Amino acid sequence: MKREVSSTIVLDVTNPAEMIFAVAVTGHYTPVTESFTATLDGREVPYTTLPDAHGTRLHKVASDNGRLEVTYAATIQGPGDIAIASDTDLVTYLRPSRYAESDTLGPTAYAEFRGIPQSDLLAAVSSWVGTRLSYVPGSSLPTDGAVQTLLARQGVCRDYAHLCVALLRALNVPARLVAVYAPGLSPMDFHAVAEAWVEGAWRVVDATTLAPRSTLVRIATGRDAADSAFLTIVSGNVSLVDVTVTAVVDELPDDDLTQFAAIA
């Protein structure tokens, strides 16, 4: 399987700023080709690469005022390394977090899914979330968590993922959010899915069903969107002008939602 991914982020910097970008594929992959560039009004600016947990690769850019354009591209041939979990991970991803309030949603999770064996739980939670939410672009705020999403009954991919993560944690299943490139996604954008630790492996949970799970390419992994945003503004004033994302695969597969899948 050959996958080609890219992203371009255009920003207006109105006060000198320091930014962190999470747009590169993780260290689980060895790209055939890869490039990252940052330009300010057409002139290249330096950047530094920072390692993060779970193989996430962050790029730190300091910019003066002007039009900043950050571009990333990679070609991946074949699967990457399968993500594993440490004992610490299995504790961390059971805890409530800012956007995945599993403690608040505990009664809902137990009322809906009590007694379902773990082998069937991911499909049950994914189906439940997918049928109770409507995918409505622009319907949620960046500060909305899983509880607000359930009350609103609508959202985008990160909202679906947060609700899945929160419900699974409430059922004592370690779960986390993953930012990905998603071949087959329409309209194309950065995508967010959940991962749950079941039967000794991380399994993908995507209640939106908008892209085949086997084609996903990992960008960033964490407790929720707070750990996996494509842009973090550390200081200064920055306005987002445009984001363009592409992700293609040589052959788009079917996705059997009754079977486990992993990001590889």
GURONU-462957 format. One record per residue (C-alpha): residue number from 1; x, y, z. Coordinates in steps of 0.001 Angstrom, whole numbers. Layout:
# residues N
NUM,X,Y,Z
...
This chain:
# residues 264
1,0,0,0
2,1416,3350,-1097
3,131,6487,601
4,948,10095,-224
5,57,12808,2298
6,571,16553,2454
7,-615,19663,4230
8,-199,23406,3836
9,-1037,25837,6620
10,-1137,29568,5876
11,-1036,32047,8753
12,-895,35813,9205
13,1527,36680,11999
14,682,40126,13427
15,2948,39945,16473
16,6180,37889,16475
17,5121,34367,17376
18,6377,30967,18395
19,4353,28022,17127
20,4366,24231,17330
21,3146,22244,14318
22,2034,18592,14455
23,1715,17742,10767
24,4477,15182,10152
25,3825,11459,10163
26,5034,9795,13340
27,8241,7899,13910
28,6334,4655,13290
29,6947,5215,9558
30,10023,5431,7350
31,8860,7655,4478
32,10234,7100,985
33,10197,10885,537
34,9533,13600,3095
35,9806,17380,3327
36,8919,20155,5779
37,9328,23829,4887
38,8365,27096,6543
39,8468,30378,4633
40,7729,33934,5746
41,6702,36183,2841
42,8443,33726,548
43,11697,33466,2518
44,12592,30235,4327
45,12660,30412,8107
46,14431,27936,10415
47,12671,25371,12561
48,13550,22788,15163
49,12181,19264,15534
50,10972,18112,18933
51,10172,14510,19899
52,6915,13871,21725
53,5344,10798,23281
54,4279,7877,21071
55,6514,8897,18173
56,4819,12237,17481
57,7212,14625,15708
58,6685,18308,16433
59,8140,21231,14478
60,8825,24481,16332
61,8813,27687,14266
62,9551,31244,15422
63,8261,33915,13046
64,8327,37684,12693
65,5292,39540,11317
66,4094,38549,7855
67,2473,35723,5876
68,3793,32380,7146
69,3307,29233,5074
70,4153,25786,6447
71,4152,22853,4037
72,4672,19153,4721
73,4642,16183,2335
74,5513,12490,2627
75,5245,9277,650
76,4856,6049,2608
77,5282,2618,1061
78,3806,-231,3072
79,2735,-262,6717
80,4523,1384,9609
81,5336,-116,12969
82,2360,-1111,15100
83,1897,1078,18187
84,2281,-666,21521
85,1233,304,25043
86,3313,562,28191
87,1904,-110,31640
88,1891,3667,32181
89,-128,4182,28987
90,-2785,1788,30200
91,-3195,3890,33347
92,-2997,7289,31621
93,-5638,6431,29056
94,-8136,5246,31645
95,-8236,8633,33366
96,-10699,11413,32556
97,-9174,14278,30555
98,-10144,17775,29506
99,-12228,16796,26451
100,-13082,13204,27436
101,-14994,13418,30713
102,-15322,9704,31338
103,-16195,10245,35003
104,-19242,12340,34099
105,-20335,9904,31379
106,-19920,6794,33539
107,-23647,6316,34239
108,-24475,6677,30524
109,-21794,4184,29528
110,-22947,1581,32056
111,-26619,2024,31175
112,-25979,1529,27455
113,-23150,-1025,27333
114,-23085,-3012,30575
115,-22610,-6723,29916
116,-21314,-6400,26354
117,-18112,-8465,25990
118,-14973,-6497,25162
119,-14684,-8220,21782
120,-17978,-6583,20743
121,-17673,-3357,22712
122,-15808,-1249,20155
123,-18378,-1887,17445
124,-21192,-1232,19913
125,-19786,2092,21111
126,-18875,3211,17595
127,-22339,2388,16280
128,-24051,4060,19250
129,-22080,7286,18825
130,-22465,7244,15041
131,-26239,6905,15192
132,-26784,9512,17919
133,-24654,12292,16477
134,-25040,14227,13250
135,-21868,15245,11437
136,-22267,19016,11040
137,-19164,21046,10082
138,-18779,24138,12215
139,-21296,22964,14789
140,-18915,22696,17731
141,-16456,24955,19505
142,-12771,24132,20100
143,-13554,24027,23821
144,-16393,21471,23558
145,-15816,18119,25227
146,-17605,14785,25072
147,-20405,15831,27441
148,-21270,18916,25388
149,-21130,16844,22205
150,-23626,14334,23577
151,-25954,17131,24684
152,-25722,18875,21307
153,-26088,15599,19350
154,-23811,16935,16625
155,-20188,17673,15914
156,-17178,16877,13747
157,-14603,14087,13824
158,-12826,15197,17001
159,-16183,15376,18794
160,-17103,11841,17704
161,-13666,10632,18811
162,-13884,12374,22207
163,-17259,10796,22933
164,-15990,7332,21973
165,-12892,7803,24133
166,-14910,8973,27144
167,-17420,6113,26954
168,-14711,3477,26563
169,-12683,4815,29493
170,-15847,4802,31601
171,-16074,1077,30796
172,-12463,501,31959
173,-11070,276,28424
174,-7944,2413,27857
175,-8692,4808,25008
176,-7024,7786,23364
177,-7324,10198,20453
178,-5221,10031,17282
179,-4826,12757,14658
180,-4379,11210,11211
181,-4148,11717,7498
182,-7136,9849,6061
183,-7155,8733,2419
184,-10739,8570,1193
185,-11974,11314,3527
186,-14389,13777,1911
187,-14125,16681,2238
188,-10402,16239,2789
189,-8968,17590,6056
190,-7014,16480,9081
191,-9015,13685,10726
192,-9380,12452,14308
193,-10211,8932,15468
194,-10135,6994,18728
195,-7924,4060,19647
196,-8788,1514,22328
197,-6566,-1135,23921
198,-8415,-4414,23399
199,-7020,-7948,23350
200,-3414,-6753,23557
201,-3416,-4153,20777
202,-4553,-635,19888
203,-7718,-850,17787
204,-9161,2030,15741
205,-12626,3350,16561
206,-14051,5820,14024
207,-17735,6473,14566
208,-17848,8836,11564
209,-17016,5942,9152
210,-15746,8603,6731
211,-12510,6839,5705
212,-11203,3246,5626
213,-9409,2596,8910
214,-6612,563,7311
215,-5416,3540,5239
216,-5038,5998,8139
217,-1602,7530,8732
218,-735,8526,12305
219,288,12143,13000
220,-168,12656,16753
221,-1462,10639,19692
222,-2656,11756,23119
223,-5322,11918,25788
224,-7551,14123,23630
225,-7336,17078,21223
226,-5272,19052,23744
227,-2369,16682,22971
228,-2838,16362,19225
229,-3679,19773,17689
230,-1999,20465,14341
231,-1103,23989,15555
232,-236,25292,19015
233,486,29009,19396
234,2978,29380,22231
235,3261,33165,22040
236,2412,36102,19777
237,-624,36861,17633
238,-1504,34590,14711
239,-4558,34305,12439
240,-5302,31140,10478
241,-5792,31967,6782
242,-6042,28559,5114
243,-5460,24841,5627
244,-5096,22421,2713
245,-4721,18675,3291
246,-4294,15810,827
247,-4133,12076,1480
248,-4295,9448,-1250
249,-3699,5709,-1420
250,-2931,3638,-4504
251,-6017,1480,-3935
252,-8830,2485,-1594
253,-9991,-639,296
254,-13358,-1524,1746
255,-13718,-1287,5521
256,-15405,-4158,7346
257,-16667,-2403,10470
258,-17285,-5716,12239
259,-13549,-6453,12301
260,-10760,-4932,14390
261,-8391,-2558,12569
262,-5149,-830,13499
263,-3333,2274,12303
264,-282,1007,10442
